[in-house]
Amino acid sequence: MEKPNLSLIKEISGNDIEFENNILDIIKLEFPEEVKLFKTNFKDKKYLEASNNIHKIKHKISLLGLEKGLETASAFEIELKQGNIKLHHSFIEILDKIHVYLSK
């Protein structure tokens, strides 16, 4: 099973530890708020807004090396705009993995 990692961030940073830490700090700051907003919009059946929230979250999914997670999030973003919620559980699993990873 795919796990979050810093491979892409390290590749982008060119081994600049300060840059890596700054990116990680930004993710840790923004991710919980973006997830909270997504969950609120989803619960309120504001699927277009929730889809827009997914779009923002996808960047963090990508930065944390979750290629399959990114594919799932992209598909869910599109399907949610049409009211299709079948990928919700899979998306929440991705969010939970990231939450656990960032909590370390």
N, C-alpha and C positions, 0 to 999 in steps of 0.2 A: 504494500500500500504506500502511496506517495506521501512524503512528509515534507513540511516546510524546511527550507534551508537558505543559506546565505550565498550560494554559489554565484548567482547572477549579480548580486550586489558586490561581491568580491571581484568579479570579472570587470564590472563597470568602474569600480573604484581604483583599479590598478594597485591594489594592496595599500591604499590609503586608509588606515584604521580610523582616523578621525572622520573621514567622509562616510565610511561604513556605519560608524556609530551615529552620525547625524541622520542618515537615512533611516536607520532602525528606530531612532527616537521619534522621528516624524511619523513612521508607521504606527508605533506604539501609542502616539497621541491621537492620531486621526482615526485609526481602525475602529476602536470601540464606539466612537460617536457615529461613524458611518454605518456600522452594524445596527446600532440602536435605532437610527433613523429608518434604515431598511425594514427592520422588524415592525416598527410602528406603522409605516406605510403599508406593509404587507397585511398586518392585522386589520387595518382599516380598509382593506381592499382597494387601496390607491395603487393599483398595479403599474400604472405608467410612472408614477413617482418612485415606486420600489425598483422598477427596471432602471431608472436613472441612478438610483443608489448603487445597484449592482455594477453599473458601468464604472463608477468611481472605485468601488472595492476591487474590481478586476485588476487594476494597476498594482495593488498590493499583493494580490494572488500571484501575479506574474513575477514581481520582484522577489517573492519568497519561493520561487522555483517550482510552483505547482502547475505543471503543464496540463495535466488532465483536469485539474481543478479549474484552470482557466477555460478549457474547452466547455466544461459543464456550466460555468458561470456565464459564458458567452451565449450558450444555447438557452439558458434560463432567462437571460436578459431579453432575448428576442421573443421567446415563448410567452413570457409574462406580459409583454405588451399586448398580446392577443388574449389575455386572461387564462392562459394555460399554466397551472401551478404544479404540474407533475414532478418537476425537478426541485421543488422546494426542499424536500428532505435531504437530497444530495448536496444542495447548496449549503444548508445549515451544517451538515457534517464538515464541509470545507471550512466554514467560519469557525466552527468549534476547534478544529485542528490548529488553525492559526492562533486562536485565542490561547490555547494551551502552550503553543510554541513561544508566543510573545510573553507569557507569564513567567517563563524560566529566568 
